[in-house]
Amino acid sequence: MPDATLVAQGLLNGVLFGGVYSLMAVGLTLIFGVMRVVNFAHGDMMVWGMYLAWLGATRLGVDPYASFLGCAALLFALGLVTQRALVGQILDAPHEMQILLMLGVALILENAALLAFGPDPVRVRSPWSAATLWLGPVFVDVARLVTFAVALALTLLLYLFLKRTDLGRSMRAAADNRYGALVIGTDVRRVYAVAFGIGAACVGAAGALVSPIVPFSPSGGLSASVASFNIVIIGGMGNLPGAFVGGLLVSLAESLGAVFLAPSLKELVSFSLLVVILLFRPAGLFGKSPS
Amino acid sequence: MLDGSPHNHAPRSIRVPRRRFLATAGTAVGVVVLGFPLRLRAQAPTFKIGVIHPVTGPLAEPGQACRLGAQMAAEAINAAGGIKAMGGAKLELILGDTQTKPDVGRTEAERVINQGAQMLMGSFDSGSTAAMVPVAQQRRVPFIVDIAAADPITANVAKAVKDGQQKVQYVYRNFPTGSTFGRKAVQYFGEIFKEANVAPKRVVLMYCNDLFGQNSAKGFQAAHAAAKPGWEIVEVIPWPEPPQDLSTEVSRAKAAKPDIIAPIPRPASAQLLLPEIRKQRIEMMGVVSPGGPGLYESGQLAVLKQDLEYVMASVPWANFKNPRTVKVGEEFQKRSGGKTFDTNSGYSYDGMTLIGDVLERAKSADPDAIVAAIKATNWNGGLMQYAGPVVFNEIGDNGNAIPTMIQVLGQKPVAVWPKDAALQKLVFPRPKV
């Protein structure tokens, strides 16, 4: 039985890293929720967010905790263009076409990063990333605390945006019933493009915010995508609070798995969680079952 | 080609006398020569070698260093007149990329052989190397493993040959095996503790849970059990590779109250592990790795900076007391954009130079003649730190391929142990911050 300090540390690490996972998943779930497109390039967009933060830090000397808004803006533009130029063309095509298209985008993004930045894993150094707080024997990683707080704030903002603004309501309308929304005069094309842009902006911000915490290289996109899919499915596809809670749950499961079992089994723990939740709640924790 | 018969492996221009060749093909060639005189000259006798490394994917950094090392060695051989025993045949490399995926290693081996590769060299990562082995055996293409530590890579083939399931072993390795790493690491640990006049008791072993990591960890634990030194492995912590987060793993290591953390990482995981060790303020004598990439490369140093200072690792290392190593190292640094000539580039360089030596003695492109020459190898021309000449044992491994203990001092990795290889005095236990 591990000692109490280790368990407490594991819980804390799990919750704080959960912020990272949540932010990754929020963008993915938004895109899926609004236009039913699974963004397989999600992880690679995150990698680009990381590299943009890295460029900002190494070339311009801007801390990632300041530049994440800029990274989000650039990724918003990338998302908007991707939606308009590519995804928008195949919304009515069978699902496998969308998957192929997004995988293609993922390949292009990954290899563009490889060409631009080379293969070596890098990490952004921020004065924050070395800072720690100590609560007795348990330590708090300040970088993760900040990331967690920003993730929470972004999710809340996004939630309010969807509930309270006209554009947000149009998005929910288009998500509920695309043709219905068209009939009542919603500019669905615009709504979709903005939704994809916001989804990409979220993951861009996530990338920038985790760049001082996690080392990254151009090949990291796939594992980030898979982790995000896992979280989104656990939370309920298309559900914003679900993605946030799912991120926390997966991270906690992995962290406690590393405390109580062999750490190499921690991914097994998070995917087992997925299987268990799918067994008892096939639509995910917060998802509404189709019936 | 498909049956892999020796005749198909032989480059035609070596076997057919020049005059007869010109007499039969003279007219046609003459026309071509007018158009492409230089190109024809460049196509003089060649020997094709498939050189496969993880040039993209998570292991791309070391993989690219391996590729450049192999290319530089082949260029050096060609510049010195090629393989003299084969009519000055030039080495032509057919490059392959495993993308750090074992299955791709296999298909790349198939591809380069289909494109005419008469030998294989590769592939850094134990997983993909193991996947290439059956291809080399089936297609009868001699395969020099330049880097890959997992024991079964050669041991399985040697066993199959011994049991009569296969006739000839085509796979040979000039790199320390996982069990050599383990044995040497346990030996160096003891010697270093003695040299530093300290007696650490508690070692925490942490490793990446892939084929390389598992094999190396097993080798280290087995060697520890056999040597029964005065220190204990009090906790073993594997992590999935590549990890997103190692904070809980490090908390667990801290809870075991280690005197030493002994990690077997990969570049990406080392970038998570070492800052985490610093942040969690583990009071200990130091980080001493039984072997693994990620603890000495210039890219890693650029990212990890002070977190790598005083870190020791028992890794295969270049012998910088050899002036040729220094010269090649300088050229490598120039061509790689400032990278150190290290384990990866160095063993690939040696692998290719070794192939040159083998071919000089084989005097033929016949796979079995090459295997005979490999078995008879007794070669001293390497740039790495060896315990003796390159000689292949009954398993197909070079028992003289050994690691050296290096330490990052002043942000530069240098050999510190064994004493005769040391360029600087080791600093252990690490100074308190």
Interface residues (C-beta under 8 A of the other chain):
Chain A: P2 D3 T5 L6 Q9 G10 N13 G14 F17 V20 L114 G118 P119 D120 P121 V122 R123 R125 S129 A130 T132 F139 D141 I213 V214 P215 S217 S219 G220 S223 A227 S251 E254 S255 A258 V259 A262 P263 S264 K266 E267
Chain B: V55 T56 G57 P58 A60 E61 G63 Q64 T100 N209 I237 P238 W239 P240 P242 Q244 D245 S247 T248 E249 S251 R252 A255 P267 A268 Q271 L272 P275 R278 K279 Q280 R281 G299 V303 K305
